């Protein structure tokens, strides 16, 4: 079976690449002589749409610091993988005995690609055709703010509309803020009790616990308001309103958000939901996710993922977490297994087949492409309580895939997964999984 998620625009752009002229991304000049010196200043040039300070604030290397090789290599890799940036080259000039000036030159991707409106098409044999449109501005106001609008519909006449805005920084302070809203309408009344219609509004504020850019930690507070209409065939509907505050901790030491070669992320969150119009008591959701990346030479990375979701209290019986598909167990269909609690993990070996190449194209001028190979092992389990938690419910898959890195959705993921039962399933998805 084939599960596909693609954008027509991506196909239209990549087809002409075979006829276009391609150049390998420029290599960094030798700057080894400068390590251990004092940085007097850091400048950035070549940026037309992204504000200079927005690029500079992402660097661990700041004026007055000793130039450290590991931190500086992280800075260049991190900046190169920012959504609006195509390449970043650093040149270092002497500023006297033991002092240097860093001159960073960037080339930016076309604003057409960074702020694109794309059709969304997804098909699988379980849910049929899903289609819609997505508009994402990944560099809103030139400050790496993310502005997104998505409309999605499927053959069951479900409608899903969402809008969100997020800012990773406020000025030079690593304070993150964001707001969003979502509306969902189910086209067909289900046989079992579930959500027929929902409207939600949420916001978050993240405060820094460290000053380091390369290894930063944040404490995050969020608040979610949700209004739902619940029901099933042959039964009257009922309304539910919940208010859900949450607190979480986030740590991130990756050297890239798209193609990390080293580092880790840790995310721990606790949410409590207060029903406002029903007699249901408060219920709780705990989440923990850990990602680790270990570089093995310049072209290989071993990546690890562990993701746990656990709820307790008087939670609704239809709050089921699915497992299967491109986001968890590749080789199984989406939501092949469901339960009130879920854990899944992944081990991946990632290899760079073709480093980033820049193509000359009309209108958008340049388009960059990179190609990677992945081999993976997925495993996971869902359960309802201690009475049915058993290793017999643990499932696993293995497989391999191709990664097409591009400026539209960061990466297109094409995988083939194999189950222990001998089933084979292809999947095609977009965006960074981890």
Secondary structure in CASP SS format (residue, H / E / C, confidence):
PFRMAT SS
TARGET T0000
AUTHOR 0000-0000-0000
METHOD secondary structure of the structure
MODEL  1
X C 1.00
X E 1.00
X E 1.00
X E 1.00
X E 1.00
X E 1.00
X C 1.00
X H 1.00
X H 1.00
X H 1.00
X H 1.00
X H 1.00
X H 1.00
X H 1.00
X H 1.00
X H 1.00
X H 1.00
X H 1.00
X H 1.00
X C 1.00
X C 1.00
X E 1.00
X E 1.00
X E 1.00
X C 1.00
X C 1.00
X C 1.00
X C 1.00
X C 1.00
X C 1.00
X C 1.00
X H 1.00
X H 1.00
X H 1.00
X C 1.00
X C 1.00
X C 1.00
X E 1.00
X E 1.00
X E 1.00
X E 1.00
X E 1.00
X E 1.00
X E 1.00
X E 1.00
X C 1.00
X C 1.00
X C 1.00
X C 1.00
X C 1.00
X C 1.00
X H 1.00
X H 1.00
X H 1.00
X H 1.00
X H 1.00
X C 1.00
X C 1.00
X C 1.00
X C 1.00
X C 1.00
X C 1.00
X C 1.00
X C 1.00
X C 1.00
X E 1.00
X C 1.00
X C 1.00
X H 1.00
X H 1.00
X H 1.00
X H 1.00
X H 1.00
X H 1.00
X H 1.00
X H 1.00
X H 1.00
X H 1.00
X H 1.00
X H 1.00
X C 1.00
X C 1.00
X C 1.00
X C 1.00
X E 1.00
X E 1.00
X E 1.00
X E 1.00
X E 1.00
X E 1.00
X E 1.00
X E 1.00
X E 1.00
X E 1.00
X C 1.00
X C 1.00
X C 1.00
X C 1.00
X E 1.00
X E 1.00
X E 1.00
X E 1.00
X E 1.00
X E 1.00
X E 1.00
X E 1.00
X E 1.00
X E 1.00
X C 1.00
X C 1.00
X H 1.00
X H 1.00
X H 1.00
X H 1.00
X E 1.00
X E 1.00
X E 1.00
X E 1.00
X E 1.00
X E 1.00
X E 1.00
X E 1.00
X E 1.00
X E 1.00
X C 1.00
X C 1.00
X C 1.00
X E 1.00
X E 1.00
X E 1.00
X E 1.00
X E 1.00
X E 1.00
X E 1.00
X E 1.00
X E 1.00
X E 1.00
X E 1.00
X E 1.00
X E 1.00
X C 1.00
X C 1.00
X C 1.00
X C 1.00
X E 1.00
X E 1.00
X E 1.00
X E 1.00
X E 1.00
X E 1.00
X E 1.00
X E 1.00
X E 1.00
X E 1.00
X C 1.00
X C 1.00
X C 1.00
X C 1.00
X E 1.00
X E 1.00
X E 1.00
X E 1.00
X E 1.00
X E 1.00
X E 1.00
X E 1.00
X E 1.00
X C 1.00
X C 1.00
X E 1.00
X C 1.00
X C 1.00
X E 1.00
X C 1.00
X C 1.00
X E 1.00
X E 1.00
X E 1.00
X E 1.00
X E 1.00
X E 1.00
X E 1.00
X E 1.00
X E 1.00
X E 1.00
X C 1.00
X C 1.00
X C 1.00
X C 1.00
X C 1.00
X C 1.00
X C 1.00
X C 1.00
X E 1.00
X E 1.00
X E 1.00
X E 1.00
X E 1.00
X E 1.00
X E 1.00
X E 1.00
X E 1.00
X E 1.00
X E 1.00
X E 1.00
X E 1.00
X E 1.00
X E 1.00
X C 1.00
X C 1.00
X C 1.00
X C 1.00
X C 1.00
X C 1.00
X C 1.00
X E 1.00
X E 1.00
X E 1.00
X E 1.00
X E 1.00
X E 1.00
X E 1.00
X E 1.00
X E 1.00
X E 1.00
X E 1.00
X E 1.00
X E 1.00
X E 1.00
X E 1.00
X E 1.00
X C 1.00
X C 1.00
X C 1.00
X C 1.00
X C 1.00
X C 1.00
X E 1.00
X E 1.00
X E 1.00
X E 1.00
X E 1.00
X E 1.00
X E 1.00
X E 1.00
X E 1.00
X E 1.00
X E 1.00
X E 1.00
X E 1.00
X E 1.00
X E 1.00
X C 1.00
X C 1.00
X C 1.00
X C 1.00
X C 1.00
X C 1.00
X C 1.00
X C 1.00
X C 1.00
X C 1.00
X E 1.00
X E 1.00
X E 1.00
X E 1.00
X E 1.00
X E 1.00
X E 1.00
X E 1.00
X E 1.00
X E 1.00
X E 1.00
X E 1.00
X E 1.00
X C 1.00
X C 1.00
X C 1.00
X C 1.00
X C 1.00
X C 1.00
X C 1.00
X E 1.00
X E 1.00
X E 1.00
X E 1.00
X E 1.00
X E 1.00
X E 1.00
X E 1.00
X E 1.00
X E 1.00
X E 1.00
X E 1.00
X E 1.00
X C 1.00
X C 1.00
X C 1.00
X C 1.00
X E 1.00
X E 1.00
X E 1.00
X E 1.00
X E 1.00
X E 1.00
X E 1.00
X E 1.00
X E 1.00
X E 1.00
X E 1.00
X E 1.00
X E 1.00
X E 1.00
X C 1.00
X C 1.00
X C 1.00
X C 1.00
X C 1.00
X C 1.00
X C 1.00
X E 1.00
X E 1.00
X E 1.00
X C 1.00
X C 1.00
X C 1.00
X C 1.00
X C 1.00
X C 1.00
X C 1.00
X C 1.00
X C 1.00
X C 1.00
X C 1.00
X C 1.00
X C 1.00
X E 1.00
X E 1.00
X E 1.00
X C 1.00
X E 1.00
X E 1.00
X E 1.00
X E 1.00
X E 1.00
X E 1.00
X E 1.00
X E 1.00
X E 1.00
X E 1.00
X E 1.00
X E 1.00
X E 1.00
X E 1.00
X E 1.00
X E 1.00
X E 1.00
X E 1.00
X E 1.00
X E 1.00
X E 1.00
X C 1.00
X C 1.00
X C 1.00
X E 1.00
X E 1.00
X E 1.00
X E 1.00
X E 1.00
X E 1.00
X E 1.00
X E 1.00
X E 1.00
X E 1.00
X E 1.00
X E 1.00
X E 1.00
X E 1.00
X E 1.00
X E 1.00
X E 1.00
X E 1.00
X E 1.00
X C 1.00
X C 1.00
X H 1.00
X H 1.00
X H 1.00
X C 1.00
X C 1.00
X H 1.00
X H 1.00
X H 1.00
X C 1.00
X E 1.00
X E 1.00
X E 1.00
X E 1.00
X E 1.00
X E 1.00
X E 1.00
X E 1.00
X E 1.00
X E 1.00
X E 1.00
X E 1.00
X C 1.00
X C 1.00
X C 1.00
X E 1.00
X E 1.00
X E 1.00
X E 1.00
X E 1.00
X E 1.00
X E 1.00
X E 1.00
X E 1.00
X E 1.00
X C 1.00
X C 1.00
X C 1.00
X C 1.00
X E 1.00
X E 1.00
X E 1.00
X E 1.00
X E 1.00
X E 1.00
X E 1.00
X C 1.00
X C 1.00
X C 1.00
X C 1.00
END
